[in-house]
Amino acid sequence: MPRYADMSKAELEAELAQVRARYDEMVARRLSLNMARGKPSAAQLELSLPMLDILDAAADLTAEDGTDCRNYGVLDGIPEAKRLMATLLDDEPENVIVLGNASLTAMYDAMVRLMLFGTQGSTPWAQLPEVKWLCPVPGYDRHFTICEALGIQMIPVPMDENGPIMDEVERLVANDAAVKGIWCVPKYSNPTGATYSDEVVRRLAAMECAAPDFRIFWDNAYAVHHFSDDPAEQDAVLDIAVACRDAGNPDRYLKFGSTSKITFPGAGVAAAAASPANVAEIKRHMNAQAIGHDKLNQLRHARFLNEGAGLAEHMARHGALMEPKFRLVTERLEAELGGAGIATWTNPRGGYFVSFEGPAGTARRIVDLARTAGVVMTGAGATWPYGDDPADSNIRIAPSLPPLEELDEAMDVFTCCVKLAALEQLLGA
């Protein structure tokens, strides 16, 4: 395909006419396809159906410490679930607090605790004149929603293939005590698929912060979500807990994770991991919030996933379903847009998303065109704080939910919309 920038006006006009005709045909098909969020497919959900039969009337419903999982009690999780979630969070069971069904809830609760109570004796953040938070971009819209709901000012910081640009992060945290934390999705980031380099992790752990109560929210959402079962084809990330301890900042991080995209979203198990001091503080506040979370679900997950020993095999089945979809996305983008010089995209080795950059000023138009043609995408701007992508160029592609044949149709529509928006912009049409 020739570069659009190298084509004459007459050639561009002819191309636009062809693309518009193709687009009109797509609209006439009355498709109804959805790639708006990173939901597991039905085939992925079926992988965990045997878990529902693990606990029946004949099953032993007693945890190894003697807890009757049908009853009240155990604030921070049964031992079996702690070991499972420690595997997921790359930590020790004694540093893990097993929570409810969603890590997003755990992150919201953690932020509210900081706003109401501060941490380790610091002033409650809600009593401060302003609270600011660093948001690597493009990033996860639900993270941004938490900050916006609590009145926390968000500061975008750019990402590259190694994680957030640390020169900018270090400058911001060193000079402003109102900057209290940073969102991090360290492995297969949402939406870029980037995995943080060892250097980035160490710099996050060691950087000089004007705020002594600065916190890294370490969202390990895709820790085991590889497309290949070959370790050589999987990304690895340095443990933030070890890096913080080595840097003399043992309380700086809070890890979060869940089984939502491992078993059943909405019916999984979430957990946090932290330093001993932070664990004690969190449990002290939890005493007023809960008596204990769903221990039957904890027991079910621990037995199904063999307390973490079964994670790799289970996730290999997920990867076998996900890899063809991501390969299809890459192939269609390359076939339809490669060489045109109008777009770039990521090619991750795991996770749930592809980050797409179209021509500046076209993302909203592309998403609107796709919706009209029956394909729902993540809203343009969603990957930036306040929904405001200043370049109007980034679109998050979520290939996981539709079957392959529907994904192929959706990518046909999407690439056509990209061409149409780019040509309209070039010609002022």
Residue pairs with C-beta under 8 A, 6 or more apart in sequence:
1 337
1 338
1 339
1 340
2 11
2 339
2 340
3 339
3 340
3 341
4 12
4 15
4 340
4 341
4 342
4 422
4 423
4 426
5 341
7 15
9 427
12 423
12 426
12 427
13 427
15 419
15 423
16 420
16 423
16 424
16 427
16 429
19 416
19 419
19 420
19 423
20 420
22 416
23 369
23 373
23 416
23 417
23 420
26 373
26 374
26 412
26 413
26 416
27 372
27 373
27 374
29 373
29 374
30 374
31 373
31 374
31 375
31 409
31 410
31 413
32 374
33 374
33 375
33 376
33 402
33 406
33 409
33 410
33 413
34 375
34 376
34 401
34 402
35 375
35 376
35 377
35 378
35 397
35 398
35 399
35 401
35 402
35 407
35 410
36 376
36 377
36 378
36 379
36 398
37 378
37 398
37 401
38 190
38 261
38 352
38 353
38 398
38 400
38 401
39 265
39 398
39 400
39 401
40 261
40 265
40 318
40 400
40 401
41 321
41 400
41 401
41 402
41 403
43 321
43 403
44 318
44 321
44 322
44 400
45 264
47 314
47 317
47 318
48 262
48 263
48 264
48 304
48 314
50 304
51 263
51 300
51 301
51 304
52 300
54 300
54 303
54 304
55 61
55 296
55 299
55 300
55 303
61 68
61 69
61 70
61 296
61 299
62 68
62 69
63 69
63 74
63 78
63 79
63 80
63 295
63 299
64 78
64 79
64 80
65 78
65 79
67 73
67 74
67 78
67 295
69 78
69 295
69 296
69 298
69 299
70 295
70 296
72 291
72 292
73 291
73 292
73 295
74 292
74 295
75 283
75 286
75 287
75 290
75 291
75 292
76 82
76 96
76 97
76 98
76 279
76 283
76 286
77 85
77 96
77 97
77 98
77 99
77 271
77 293
77 295
77 298
78 98
78 295
78 298
78 299
78 302
79 93
80 298
80 299
80 302
80 303
80 307
81 98
81 269
81 271
81 295
81 298
81 299
81 301
81 302
82 93
82 94
82 96
82 98
82 271
83 93
83 302
83 307
83 308
84 269
84 301
84 302
84 305
84 307
84 308
85 96
85 98
85 257
85 269
85 271
85 273
86 92
86 93
86 95
86 96
86 273
86 308
87 307
87 308
87 309
87 311
88 220
88 223
88 224
88 257
88 259
88 262
88 271
88 308
88 311
89 96
89 220
89 223
89 255
89 256
89 257
89 271
89 272
89 273
90 220
90 223
90 239
90 241
90 255
91 239
91 241
91 255
91 273
94 276
95 241
95 273
95 274
95 275
95 276
95 279
96 271
96 272
96 273
97 271
97 272
97 273
97 274
97 279
97 282
97 283
97 286
98 269
98 270
98 271
98 293
98 298
99 105
99 106
99 269
99 270
99 271
99 272
99 293
100 106
100 270
100 293
100 294
101 258
101 260
101 266
101 267
101 268
101 269
101 270
101 294
101 297
102 258
102 260
102 266
102 268
102 270
103 219
103 221
103 256
103 257
103 258
103 260
103 270
103 271
104 142
104 146
105 270
106 256
106 258
106 270
106 271
106 272
107 143
107 146
107 217
107 219
107 256
108 146
109 289
110 217
110 254
110 256
110 272
110 282
111 146
111 147
111 150
111 152
111 217
112 150
113 119
113 282
113 285
114 124
114 125
114 180
114 213
114 215
115 124
115 125
115 126
115 131
115 150
116 124
116 126
117 124
117 285
118 124
118 125
118 213
119 213
119 215
119 251
119 278
119 281
120 213
120 251
120 277
120 278
120 281
122 212
122 213
125 131
125 180
128 178
129 178
130 153
130 178
131 151
131 152
131 153
131 178
131 180
132 152
132 153
132 154
132 155
132 176
132 178
132 179
132 180
133 147
133 152
133 153
133 154
133 155
133 179
133 180
133 181
133 182
133 183
134 155
134 157
134 164
134 169
134 172
134 173
134 179
134 181
134 182
134 183
135 143
135 144
135 147
135 154
135 155
135 156
135 157
135 182
135 183
135 385
136 156
136 157
136 158
136 159
136 163
136 164
136 182
136 183
136 184
136 189
137 156
137 157
137 158
137 159
137 383
137 384
137 385
138 159
138 191
138 192
138 355
138 383
138 384
138 389
138 394
138 396
139 159
139 183
139 185
139 189
139 190
139 191
139 383
139 384
139 385
140 183
140 185
140 190
140 191
140 219
140 383
141 378
141 382
141 383
141 387
143 183
143 217
143 219
144 154
144 384
144 385
144 386
146 152
147 153
147 154
147 385
148 154
148 385
148 386
152 180
153 178
154 385
154 386
155 172
155 179
155 385
156 384
156 385
157 164
157 165
157 168
157 169
157 172
157 182
158 164
158 165
158 168
159 165
159 189
159 192
159 194
160 194
161 192
161 194
162 194
162 196
162 197
162 199
162 200
163 184
163 186
163 189
163 194
163 195
163 196
163 197
163 200
163 201
164 182
164 184
164 200
164 204
166 199
166 200
166 203
166 204
166 207
169 182
169 203
169 204
169 207
170 203
170 207
170 208
172 179
173 179
173 182
173 207
173 208
173 209
173 210
173 211
173 214
174 207
174 208
174 209
174 210
175 210
176 210
176 211
177 210
177 211
178 211
179 209
179 210
179 211
179 214
180 211
180 213
180 214
180 215
181 214
181 215
181 216
181 217
182 204
182 216
182 217
183 217
183 219
184 196
184 204
184 216
184 217
184 218
184 219
184 240
185 219
185 221
185 222
186 195
186 196
186 201
186 218
186 219
186 220
186 237
186 240
187 195
187 196
187 220
187 222
187 223
187 235
187 237
187 350
187 351
188 194
188 195
188 222
188 225
188 235
188 348
188 349
188 350
188 351
188 352
189 195
189 196
189 222
189 351
190 221
190 222
190 351
190 352
190 353
190 396
191 346
191 353
191 354
191 355
191 378
191 383
191 394
191 396
191 397
192 346
192 348
192 353
192 355
193 346
193 347
193 348
193 349
193 350
193 351
193 353
193 354
193 355
194 346
194 348
195 235
195 236
195 237
196 204
196 237
196 238
198 238
201 237
201 238
201 239
201 240
201 243
202 238
202 243
202 246
202 247
204 216
204 240
204 243
205 216
205 240
205 243
205 244
205 246
205 247
205 249
205 252
205 253
206 243
206 247
206 248
206 249
214 252
215 252
215 253
215 254
216 240
216 244
216 252
216 253
216 254
217 254
217 256
218 240
218 253
218 254
218 255
218 256
219 256
219 257
220 255
220 256
220 257
221 256
221 257
221 258
221 261
222 261
222 350
222 351
222 352
223 257
224 262
224 311
224 312
224 315
225 261
225 315
225 318
225 319
225 322
225 350
225 351
225 352
226 233
226 234
226 235
226 315
226 319
226 349
226 350
227 233
227 319
227 322
227 323
227 326
227 348
227 349
227 350
228 234
228 319
228 323
228 349
229 312
229 316
229 319
233 349
234 349
234 350
235 349
235 350
240 253
240 255
241 253
241 255
241 273
241 275
244 250
244 251
244 252
244 253
244 275
245 275
250 275
250 277
251 274
251 275
251 277
251 278
253 274
253 275
254 272
254 273
254 274
254 278
255 272
255 273
255 274
256 270
256 271
256 272
257 270
257 271
257 273
258 268
258 269
258 270
258 271
259 268
259 269
259 270
259 301
259 305
260 266
260 268
260 270
261 318
261 352
262 268
262 305
262 311
262 314
262 315
262 318
263 301
263 304
263 305
267 297
268 297
268 301
269 294
269 297
269 298
269 301
272 282
274 282
304 310
305 311
305 314
319 350
322 399
322 400
324 404
325 399
325 400
325 404
325 407
326 347
326 348
326 354
326 399
328 399
328 404
328 407
328 408
328 411
329 354
329 397
329 399
329 407
329 411
330 345
330 347
330 354
332 408
332 411
332 412
332 415
333 343
333 345
333 356
333 411
333 415
336 411
336 415
336 416
336 418
336 419
337 343
337 415
337 418
337 419
340 419
340 422
342 358
342 359
342 418
342 419
342 422
343 356
343 357
343 358
343 359
343 418
343 422
344 356
344 357
345 354
345 355
345 356
345 357
345 397
346 354
346 355
346 356
347 354
348 354
352 398
352 400
353 396
353 397
353 398
354 396
354 397
354 399
355 383
355 394
355 395
355 396
355 397
356 394
356 395
356 396
356 397
357 393
357 394
357 395
358 366
358 393
358 395
358 418
358 421
358 422
359 393
359 421
359 422
359 425
360 391
360 392
360 393
361 391
361 392
361 393
361 425
362 392
362 393
362 418
362 421
362 422
362 425
363 380
363 381
363 389
363 392
363 393
363 394
363 395
364 380
364 381
364 392
365 421
365 424
366 377
366 380
366 395
366 414
366 417
366 418
366 421
367 377
367 378
367 379
367 380
367 395
369 417
369 420
369 421
370 376
370 377
370 413
370 414
370 417
371 377
373 413
373 416
373 417
374 413
375 410
375 413
375 414
377 395
377 396
377 397
377 414
378 395
378 396
378 397
378 398
379 387
380 389
380 392
380 394
380 395
381 387
381 388
381 389
381 392
382 396
383 389
383 394
383 396
384 390
384 394
397 414
399 407
402 410
423 429
